[in-house]
Amino acid sequence: MSKFDLIAMLRENYKRMLLTKKETANELNVSEATIDRMRQNGLLNSKKVLGQIMFSLDEIARFLYEA
């Protein structure tokens, strides 16, 4: 599966471009604490939107593709 296929699948499932930390953890099948560690270690890039940590579908697809 290509990175573009992963992005298309995520867009179909979520119908938006950013996911919350909880949604990202569910998608990657890890805990929210693991998501925090991945952010701190530079493995997963996030954005802060209105005070909430969010992850772009492109970033999630990149992580899944490279994993």
C-alpha positions as CSV (number, residue, x, y, z in Angstrom):
1,M,0.0,0.0,0.0
2,S,1.4,3.4,-0.9
3,K,1.5,6.5,1.2
4,F,-1.2,8.0,-1.1
5,D,-3.4,5.0,-0.5
6,L,-3.1,5.4,3.2
7,I,-4.0,9.1,3.0
8,A,-7.1,8.3,0.9
9,M,-8.2,5.6,3.3
10,L,-7.8,8.0,6.3
11,R,-9.7,10.7,4.5
12,E,-12.5,8.3,3.7
13,N,-12.7,7.2,7.3
14,Y,-12.5,10.6,9.0
15,K,-13.8,13.2,6.4
16,R,-11.4,15.8,7.7
17,M,-7.7,16.6,7.6
18,L,-6.7,16.7,11.3
19,L,-7.2,14.1,14.0
20,T,-7.1,14.5,17.8
21,K,-4.5,12.7,19.9
22,K,-7.1,10.1,20.9
23,E,-8.1,9.4,17.3
24,T,-4.4,9.2,16.3
25,A,-3.7,6.8,19.1
26,N,-6.7,4.6,18.0
27,E,-5.5,4.7,14.4
28,L,-2.0,3.7,15.3
29,N,-3.2,1.2,17.9
30,V,-1.1,2.7,20.7
31,S,-1.9,4.6,23.9
32,E,-2.1,8.4,24.1
33,A,1.0,8.3,26.3
34,T,2.8,6.6,23.5
35,I,1.7,9.3,21.1
36,D,3.1,11.9,23.6
37,R,6.5,10.0,23.6
38,M,6.5,9.8,19.8
39,R,6.0,13.6,19.6
40,Q,8.7,14.3,22.2
41,N,11.1,12.0,20.3
42,G,10.3,13.6,16.9
43,L,8.8,10.5,15.5
44,L,5.4,12.1,14.9
45,N,4.8,15.8,14.1
46,S,1.8,17.6,15.5
47,K,0.0,20.9,15.3
48,K,-1.6,22.9,18.0
49,V,-5.1,24.1,17.0
50,L,-7.1,26.2,19.5
51,G,-5.0,24.7,22.3
52,Q,-5.5,21.1,21.2
53,I,-2.8,18.8,19.9
54,M,-3.8,17.6,16.4
55,F,-2.2,15.4,13.8
56,S,-2.5,15.7,10.0
57,L,-3.6,12.8,8.0
58,D,-0.5,13.3,5.8
59,E,1.7,12.9,8.9
60,I,-0.1,9.8,10.1
61,A,0.2,8.2,6.7
62,R,3.9,9.1,6.5
63,F,4.5,7.5,9.9
64,L,2.5,4.3,8.9
65,Y,4.3,4.1,5.6
66,E,7.8,4.5,7.1
67,A,7.1,2.1,10.0
